[in-house]
């Protein structure tokens, strides 16, 4: 298994504070997408990081290949919506996961 830190960069620094109704719906789809992958044992943790320079999302995932990590992020509804989101994916070569955290 490989562990990755995935950073979701929103389309603007104020996104978490000033989402439109359609963006709120998109974020609900995004959360449901990652929750399902968590239930399937691919996601260790995900959520919003309250960085003072601008909040962003993270997911820590455990997958077999780099391509699988790319596939999970590229199929996120926020990416498929082409609304200005992007992911940065970082391998965690010495990542350790609590035994009960992933299936």
N, C-alpha and C positions, 0 to 999 in steps of 0.2 A: 504494500500500500504506500502511496505517496500522499503527503499532506501539503496543502496549498492555502495561502492567505489571499483571498480575492477582495479587492477594494473596488467598490462601486462609486464612481465619481458622478455626482448629479450634474444636470445641465447648467446650474447656476449656484453660487454659494448660499443664496437665501432660499433654496428650494424647500428645505424642511419647514420653513416658516411661512412660505407664501404659495403653497401648492394650489392650483385650480381644482375644481371639482373633478375634472377628467384626470388630472394627475393623482388625486387621492384614490380614484378607482384603479388607476394603473399600479399604484403602490400596493393596493390590496391584492391585486393579481400577482405582483412580485412576491409579496410575503407568502401567499398561498403556494406559489411555485417552490420557494425554498423550504417551506414547512413540509411539503410532500417529499422533497429530497432528504430532509432530515428524518422523516418517518421511515424512509427507505435505507437509512444508514450511510448516506453519502456526506451529510453535513453534520459537523460537530457543533458549530455555533453560527448564528447569523444575527445581524441587527444593525442599529444605527449607532455611530460613534459621534459623540457630541464634541467634536473638535472646535475650539473657539475660532479658528481661522476658516471654518466652514464644515458643517457636518457631512459625513459620508457613510456609506453602508459597507459592511464587511460580511464575508462568509469564510469560515474555515472548513475546508472540505477534505475528505479522504477518498481518493480514487486510485485506480490501477495505473493510469497513464496520463501524460500531459494532455493528450488529445481529449481525454474524457473531461478534464478540467476546463479546457477551452469549450467543449460542447455544452457543459452545464451553464457556463456564463453566457454563451452566445444564444442559448434558447430562453434566457430570462425574458419575460414579457416586456421589461423596460428597454431591453436592447432591440427586441423585435419591433417595438413601437417607433423606433427611429426618432426619439424625442431628445437626443443630445446626451444620453448617458453613455458612460464607457467603463470598462473594467480594466484594472491592472491586476495581474496574477503573479504572485511570488511563490516560488517553491520554499518549503520549510524543511530543509534536508535533515534537520535534527528535531523535527516536530515530535512531540509526545502527546498522546491522547489518553485521557482517563479511560480505563477499560470499559466502564459502563456508558461512555459517551457515544460510542458508535457501535452499530450492529456488526 
